[in-house]
Amino acid sequence: MKTKEAANSAAYEAIIRAGPRLNQLQQVHGHFIVTGYGRSRSLLTKLITLACSARAIAYTHLLFLSVPLPDDFLFNSVIKTTSKLRFPLDCVAFYRRMISSNVSPSNYTFTSVIKSCADLSALGIGKGVHCHAVVSGFGVDTYVQAAFVTFYSKCGDMKAARQVFDKMPEKSIVAWNSLVSGLEQNGLAEEAIRVFYQMRESGFEPDSATFVGLLSACAQTGAIGLGSWVHQYIVRDGLGLNVKLGTALINLYSRCGDVGKAREVFDKMTETNVAAWTAMISAYGTHGYGKQAVDLFNKMEDDHGPIPNDVTFVAVLSACAHAGLVEEGRSVYKRLVESYGLIPRVEHHVCMVDMLGRAGFLDEAYRFIHQLDATGKAIAPALWTAMLGACKMHRNYDLGVEIAKRLIALEPENPGHHVMLSNIYALSGKTDEVSHIRDGMMRKNLRKQVGYSVIEVENKTYLFSMGDESHQETGEIYRYLETLMSRCKEIGYAPVSEAVMHQVEEEEKEYALRYHSEKLAVAFGMLKTVDVAITVVKNLRICEDCHSAFKYISTVSNRQIIVRDKLRFHHFQNGSCSCLDYW
């Protein structure tokens, strides 16, 4: 018996020495077959687990088939490992085999399988797993329930995620974090912030995972007050600025208008990865600091930083587009292919068309699209949308009409294309065509996206829409805005009336422009604060008239105005904008 135990021990040690290395594991396996240890359940289990850890998934399946009656330990080992290593289809396959083998699952089984279902966004399969968990008696297990909150969130079913969460008899920090993160990832940032406050009221202390989700929600809503409090909490409690937290803070400060603070966080990070570098490069780009974005990208390459990925290149090319750095952009696009062997995606192509078009190289941008078209890559409407914006910017209305019609043919239900065509006709004086487009939109019930602007004052957010009269201080806001605009007119401001429909009478045009959502938000911010920058977030692009007006308002008020629109930031100060009117 001792001799047999010693041999068993030696065989086990041989597996351990092989570790998760496929060649060595195969050699050990061959030795087992020759010596007769190929039937040992414990040795096979260890061998299979290490094969799976070596990511040799086909070999893992082959080994598994050699086990006549796999037990719950073996099933759970491979299910957990395949889930952890992101082999979701294999994880689900092993789970199904476990069921068909009448082997009882555990809470580890369900947490692993539902994670794989989340990775696959397999809502139907996951619902089946949920039913099985309830029937098996694990429906009230804290860890299993938290996993289902994450699963439903990743599948976009926040109603189901909330139902699971609300029914939990004991809510864990993991479940709270899953809900906060899920709400934020599904565009429900304000609700995510409310859940965070509920979590605190319930006596739970936040951890790093909580703050990553919360900071992302703050970045979405522009809630810089709460985001700054989170930063102070992290420093005060010594949580440590890990990569995820650091990147979340960079995104927060960037999206709330403080790119300098974002760089401070980046420089203080002791550990960085490609996501952190990309976030900082993107921050520079969206604020119009193209040169700094390119310099940081070059530093990333020269200082042997992380290898840039395709998202990094989108950030750099976008920065070049917004800053007019055409030569730099051409060089970066060339390195994308030649230095890193990456295949340009639609996003990279759009950045190139945008960059060339904004800079006035319309012919080159048009040729770039047609070259892609020859290879079947130019079917993406975003390419033509970027080209259309350039045509409008440089007043090439004939080409603009051609492209707008092409876009409408590609996406007939997209109201934005109809509006852009209407605007181009209006700018070129073709009033009958404008009426035709508008009538067509009414018949098809196509409506332009409603614009709104958000501002945070004393840690509370306020939302404004055009002509908004819902605020309790509407009268005072409007009077203050009237005074501001009168002072602006005295120093040269004139409404850019082409920004609204041409058929409206001039006096009505000025009224419509006067009460755009971003103007109301800026007026409210100035009315309620003293000697601080005004930061406004708009869901659409800022209009030409508001862009012009804010330059004058920054002068007469001696205040800095920061507007984050759909595409980028505009910093207005002393009569000029950081974009240098290149937007």
N, C-alpha and C positions, 0 to 999 in steps of 0.2 A: 504493500500500500504506500509506504513512504517513497519507494522508487517511482511509483506512478504519480504521486503528488509532486515529487521533485521534477519529473518530466513535464507535468502540467504547468508548474511554475516557470520552467525554462521556456516553454512554448509561449506563455503569457508575456514573459519578459522580451521575447523575440518580437512580438507584436508591438509592444511599447517602444522598443528601439526603432522599429520601422517607422512609427509615427504616421502622420497623414501624408505619406509619400507613396505614390502609386506603384512604382517599380519594386520598392522594398516590400510593400504589402503583398504584391503578386508572388514574390519569391517566398515569403513566409507561407502564403496560402498553398503554394506548390509543395512546400516541405510538409505541411499538415496532411495533405492528401496522401503523400508517400508514406508518412509515419503513422497514419491512421487517426490523426487528431482533427480531421475534417468534419467529424460528426459531433465534436464537442460544442454544446450550445453556448456556453460562456465564452469560449474562444471565438466562435463565429460571430457572436454579438459584438465583441470588441473589434473584430476585423471589419465587420460591416460598418460600424460607427465611424471608424477611422477612414475607411474608403469613401464614405459620404463626406467626411470632413476634408478629404483630399479633393473634393468636387468631382470625383470620378463617379458620376451618377449612374451611367450605364453599367459599370462594374458593380456598383452597389445593388442594383436590381438583380443582376446575375447571381451575386452571392446570396441575396435574400431568397431567391428561388430554390437554393440548395438546402434551406432550412425546412424540414417537413412540417413542423407545427410551431410557428413563431409565437412567442408569448407576449404578454402586455409590455414587458420591459424592452424587448427588441423593437416592437412596433413604436412605442413612445420614443425610443432613442432615435430611430430614423425619421420619424415625423417631426420631432423637435429640431434635429440637425438640418433637415431639408428646408424647414421653415426659416431657421436662422440664417442659412446660407443663400436664401432667396431662390429656392427651387420650388416655387409654389405649386406647379402642376404635379410634380412628383410627390409633394407633401399630401396633396388631396388624393392622389392615387393610392398612397400607402394607407391613408385614413379609410378609404373605401374598401381596401383589402382587409383592413382590421375589422370592419363591420361584417363583411362577408365571412370572415373566419370566426365570428361570434366571440371575439376577444373584447372584453369590457374596456371602454375608454376611461381616462381620468381627466382631472381639470387641466393637466399639462397637455393632454391630447387636444382638447378644445381650444385652449389659448393659442397653441401652435397652428392648428388648422385654420382657425378664423383669421389669424394674421396673414396666412397665405391667401385666403379668400379676399382679404383687403388688398393685398398686393396685386391680385388679379382683377380687382373691382368686380368680382363675381357675386353680384347681389343675390341671384337665385340660389346658387350653391350655398352661400353663407346663410340664407334663411333656412335652408334644409338642415345645416349644421346646428343652427340655433334651436330648431325644433328637437333635434336629437339630444342636445345638451339639456333641454328642459325635461324631456322624457327620462333621461339618464340620471336626473336628480342634481345636475350641476347648474340649473337655471338661476340659482340664487348664490352661486359661488362668486365672491368678490372679484377675483382675478378674471374669471370667465366673463362676467358682466362688463368689466372695464374693457376687455378685448372686443366685446360686441359694440360698445359705444364707439370705439376707434373704427371698427369695421364699417358700421353704418355711416359714420362721418366720411370715411374715405370713398364710400360709394355714393355720397351726395344725398343720402336720405337722413337729413337732420331730424325729421319728425320721429323716425324710429329710434335714432340715437338718443333723443331726449326722453322718449318713452322708457327705454331700457334704464337710462340714468335715474329717472324719477322713481322707478320701481325698486331701486336698490335699497335694501334695508340698512346696509352700512356702506356709505360712500367713501371710497379710498381716495388718496391724493392722486393716484394714477387715473381714476375715473374722472375726477375734476379736471385734470390736465387734458385728458382725451376730449372732453366736451369743449373746453376753452379752445384747444387747437382745432377741433373739428369745425366749430362755428366760424373761426377766423378763416380757415381754408375754404369754406363754402361762401365767403363773402359777407358773413354776418358778424362783422367786427364789433359793432356796437353791442350786440347781444353777448358776444364773447367777453367784453369788458364788464357787462352786468353780471355775468356768471362768476367772473373773478371776484367781484365784490361780495356776491352771495357765498362764495367759498370762504372768504375771510370771515364773514359773519358767522359761518358754521364752525369756526374755530380751527380751520386748517391753515398752516403756514405754507406759503408758496416755496417751490424749489426751482432749480434751473429750468426744468421742463415747463413749468408753469410760465415762467418769465419769457421763454422763447415764443410761446403762443401769444402771450399778452402783448409783447413788444411788436409782434407782427400786426396785431389788431390795432395797436396805437398808431403804427405806421400807416395803416389803411385809412384811418379816420383823421389823422393829423393831430392826435391827442398827445401833444408834446409834454404837457404838464404831468400826466400819468406816466409817460415814458421816462421822463427825467427822474421821477420819484423811484421808478424801478431801478434805474441806474444807480441812484444813491443807496438804495436798499442793498443792491449787489455789493457795492463797495463797503458799506457799513457792516454788513453781516459776513463779509469775507467769503462770499460764495465762489469767487474765482471766475475770471473772465475766460471761460473755455471758448472753443471755436464757435459753437452754435450761438452762445450768448453774445459774443463779440460781433458776429455777423449780423445778428438781430438788431443790436444797438447801432451798427453802421447803417443798416437799412432804415431804422427809426429816424436817426438824425438827418440822414439824407432826404427822406421823404417828407420830413417836417421843415426842411429848408436850411439846416445848419450843416453844411458840408465840412466846415472847419472842425466841428465837434466830432463828426464821423471820422475824420482823419486822426484826431486825437485818440479815439478808441482803437483804430486800426494800429497805430504806432505803439500802443500799450499792450497789444495782444502778444503773449509769449509764444503762442502756437497759432499758426495760420494754415489755411488750406486754400484750394482753388476757389471755393465759394466765397471766402473772406476777401481775397484779392479781387475777384470779379465784382463783388458788392461795392468795393471802394472805387474801382474803375467806373462802374455804372453810376455811382454817386457823382463823380466828376462830370461824366457825360451829360446826365440829366440837368445839371446846373450850368451847362454851357462851358465848362472848363476843359475843352478838348485837349489842349496841350498837356495839362496835368494828367489827363487820362492816358494819353499816349506815353508820356514819360513814365508813369507807374507801370504800364504794360511792358515797356522796355526794361524797367528795373526788375520786373518779374522774370524776364528772360535772362538778363545779364547776371543777376545775383543768385542764379540757380534756385529760384523759387519753384512753387508747384507748376507742373506742366499745364498751360492754358487749355481749356476745353472749348467746345463750340459755343457755349454760352459766353465765355470770356470774349471771344471774337465778336459776338453780337454787340457786347457792351462797348468794345473799342470802336468798332465801325459806326455804331450809333453816335458815339461821342464825336467822331470825325465828321459825321453828317451834320450834327447840330452846330459845329464850330467852323465849318467850311474848310476843313483840313483835307483837301482832295488828294494831294500827293501822299500824305501820310496814310490815308485810307486805302489808296491803291496798293501801297507797300504792305499794309497789314493783310489785305485780302490775298495778296500773292503768297505771303508767309503761311497763311491758313492752309493752303494746299501744298506748297513746295516744302516748307520746313516741318510741318506737323502731319502731313498726309491726311488731313481731315477733308471730308466731302462737304462743300458748302450747302447749307440748307436754305429754305425759302427766306428765313429771317436774315441771313447774310446777303442774299440777293436784294431783298427789300432795302437794306441799309445802303447798299451800293447805288441803287436807283435813286434813293432819297438824297444821298450825298451828292451825286452828280447833278441831279435835278435842281436841288437848292442852290448849288454853285453856278447854275446857268448853263451847264453842259447838257442841254436837253437832247441834242442829237446823239451824244455819246450814251446817255441814259437809255434813249430809245433803241439804239443799236444793241446795247447790253441785254435788253429784254428780248429783242428778236433773236439774238444769238442763243439765249436760253430756250426760246420758243422752238428753235430748230431741233433742240434735243428733247422737246416735250416737257420742259420744266416751267414754262411761263403761264401755266393755267391758274396759278394762285392769284386771286383778285387783289391781294395786298400789293403786288408789284405794280399793277395798273393804278391803284389808289395813290401810291407814292408818286408815280409819274403824273397823275392828274393834279396833285397838290403843287408840283413844280410848274406845271402849265399855268395854273391860276396865279401863282406867285410872280411868274415872269410874263404874264399877260399874253400867253400864246393861246388864244381862245379857239382857233380852228382845230389845233391838235387836241386841246382840252375837250372839245365837243366830241371828237372822234373817240377818245379814250373813255369818256363818261358813258357814251352809248355802248361801248364794248363791255364796260363794267355792269351796266344794267342788263345786258344780255346774259352775263355770267351769273349775276345775283339780282334777279328781277324784284325780289321781295325786300331788298335792302334799301330803306328810305334815304340813307345817307348819299347814295349814288344819284338818286333823283334830285335831291337838294343841291348837290354840287353842280349837276348839269344846269339846274335852274339858275344858280348863282352865276355860272359862266355866261349863260345867255343874257342875264341881267347886266353883267359888267360890259358885255359887248353890244348892249343896246337893243337886243332882239326881244322886245316886250311880248310879242305874240307867242313866241316859243316858251317864254316863262309861264304865261297863262296856261298854255297847253300842258306843260309838265305838272303844274300845280293841280289842274283839273284832273289829270290822270292819277295823281297821288290820292286825291279825294275819292275818286271812283274805286280805287284799289284799297282804300282805307290804310294807306301807308303814312305813318306819322313820324316826324323827326323826333329823335331822342330828346327828352326834356332836360334842359340844363339846370344845374343847381350848384351852389357854392356853400362850403362849410368853413366856419371859423371857430376857434376855441378861445374863450375869454374866461379867465379865472377857473380853469379846469372843467368848464362846461362847454359843450359844443352847440352851435346854432346853425341851422340850415336855412338858406334863402333861395328862392326861385325868382324868375323875372317878374317884376311888378308885385312882389310878395307883400301882402298886407296882413299876414297872420301874426306877426310879432306884436307883443303888447305895447311896444314903444315905436310902432310904425311911423306915427306922425313926427316924432322927434328925429328919427332916422332920415326920413325924407327931407325934412327941413335942413338938417345938417348937410345932406348930400347936395341939396340945391345951393347952399352957401359955398360948398367946396367947388362945385362946377362953375359958379359965377366967378369965383376968384381965379379959376383956371382959364376962363375965357379972357379975363383981363390981361393975362400974360401970353395969350396966343393960341389957346386950345380951340379947335373947331371940330365938331362931330364928324366922324368918318361914316357918312350916311350910307355908303355902299354896303355896309355890313348887314343891312336889313333889306327886306324886299323892296325892290325899286318902285313898285306901284303905290307905295304908301306916300302920302303927302309929306313934304319936308318937315313941317312942324310935328307931325305924328312920328316921323322917323326919329327925330331928336328925343321925343318923349320915350319911345321904345328903347333907344340906346341908353338913356339916362338911368333907367331902372333895371338894367341887367343884374343878374344875381351877384356877380363878383363886385359890382359897384356898391350894392346894398351891404354886402358883407364887409367891405373895406370901410364904408361909412360907419357901420355899427362898431367895428373894431376901434376906429379912431375916437368915436364918441365915448367908448367905455374904458379906454386905456390912455396912459400918458407916457410919452418918451420911450416907447418900445416898438419894435418892428411889428408890423401887421402881417400875419401869415394866413392865406386863404387857399383852400383846396377846391378846385373845380373839376367836375366829372367830364367836361368836354374841353375842347381847345378854347383858350381865351380869344375873344373877338378883337378885331383890329382897333375898334374904337376904344374899348376898355384898355387895351395895351397903350394906346396913345394917351388916354386920360390919366392913367396911373403915373406916367412920367411927369405930367404936370402936377398931379396931386402930391407926389413925393417932394416936389419943389415948394409948393405953397404951404404944405404942412410940416416940412422939414422932418419927415418920417420915412423910414424904409418900408416898402411894401413888397412882400414875397408872395407870388402866386404860383401854385403848383397846378398845372393843367393836365390834360390827358397825356401829353407827350413829354413835358419838361418843366423846369423851373424858370421863373422870371424874377429877378431881383431888381426892383425899381428904387433908385436913389439919386437925388440931386438932378432930376430931369432926364435920366438915362436908364436903360435896361441892360442887364448883364448879357442878354442875347445879342446886343448890338443890332437889334431889329432884324436878326437873321433867324427867323423862325417859321 
